[in-house]
Amino acid sequence: MTTNGIPVFDLRRFESADPAAVAGAARELDGICRETGFLVIRNHGVGEGVQRALHDAARSFFDLPLDAKMTVRRPHHDQNRGYIPYGEETLARMHGADTPPDFKEVFAIGPFDRPDDRYHSHELSYPNFAPNLWPGAFPALEPAMKIYFLALEDLSRRLARCMALALGLPADWFADKLDRHASQLRLLHYPAPSHELEPGQLRCGVHTDLGMMTILRNEAAAGGLQVRPRGRDWIDAPAIEDTFIVNIGDLLMRWTNDRWVSTPHRVAVPEADARSRSRRLSIGYFTRPNYDASIACIETCTDPAHPARYAPTTVKVYNDRRFARGAGPRRAAGAGESANPNFG
């Protein structure tokens, strides 16, 4: 089954007691990851109440005055923590494009309650375990994000087991690459534009995701998520109730020697007649493996006809360099300034 060209996949198929049924699910998942790199998942196990609680809390946070949000502004541009106002993220720059900043604002956290040990405090751990920031003006956000984060952490590990089987690997192949992960939970707010945007500006510029995979709670609204699968034009990603969109990230594409595809995507600008009803909130969990995990070609993804395409690297080396390209303002602005009247 597909919706708008994006396959819809039932995760319960991997729970069958019939090995042949599980093998069939693995083959289908492999095919989806080869062809589109995007899928919609059903029966994911994340309660609707958990999803709704964070959605409502996030909307309330973004409704705060700008000054209140700026009290938890991201302290450094290489960190994915705290509030990221309009003008401080341009994801297309990660791929060498020079565009106006993304028309959005963000609030982001990473792992919490981490152990006080050398791995998590060593200089190499930065910025993976930088401190989270919580808005004192809206304390309800912290518990909602933490509960959601833990639920998505479980889901990402479940998906990793399914992906391992789809690659012909033991189900626990990714386990030791995710046991000290530095995944990120990002609230992505796209206000309804009240005026024409700059030439070339999108709500989120064309990019691929840097990590292993992304699990996105999509919201139906004009000017939404669009995907460009291999050899095809842009298509609208579906927003189906009680589902998540999952997409392959760059690290997993490199791990699989380009067998699986990290597909370009963007968030479009709504048509003028739909802008008044185009406010949109997406919630993305970005699975980032252990910072010292080796990203080298998986043994089942290479043979004499398909030699390894990439030199081995680590999660930290690949991610830190790429993320820095898209972070920070296009031009200097004061700490209390908003580049657009729609924000704050």
Sequence and secondary structure as in RCSB ss.txt:
>XXXX:A:sequence
MTTNGIPVFDLRRFESADPAAVAGAARELDGICRETGFLVIRNHGVGEGVQRALHDAARSFFDLPLDAKMTVRRP
HHDQNRGYIPYGEETLARMHGADTPPDFKEVFAIGPFDRPDDRYHSHELSYPNFAPNLWPGAFPALEPAMKIYFL
ALEDLSRRLARCMALALGLPADWFADKLDRHASQLRLLHYPAPSHELEPGQLRCGVHTDLGMMTILRNEAAAGGL
QVRPRGRDWIDAPAIEDTFIVNIGDLLMRWTNDRWVSTPHRVAVPEADARSRSRRLSIGYFTRPNYDASIACIET
CTDPAHPARYAPTTVKVYNDRRFARGAGPRRAAGAGESANPNFG
>XXXX:A:secstr
 EETTEEEEEGGGGG S HHHHHHHHHHHHHHHHHTSEEEEE     HHHHHHHHHHHHHHHTS HHHHHTTB S
STT   EEE TTSB GGGGGT      S EEEEE   S   SHHHHSGGGTTTT      TT TTHHHHHHHHHH
HHHHHHHHHHHHHHHHTTS TTTTHHHHTT   EEEEEEE   SS   TT  SEEEE  SSSEEEEE    SS E
EE  TTS  EE    TT EEEEE HHHHHHTTTSS    EEE    GGGGGG  EEEEEEEE   TT EE   GG
G BTTB   S  EEHHHHHHHHHHHHBS SS   TT  SSTT  
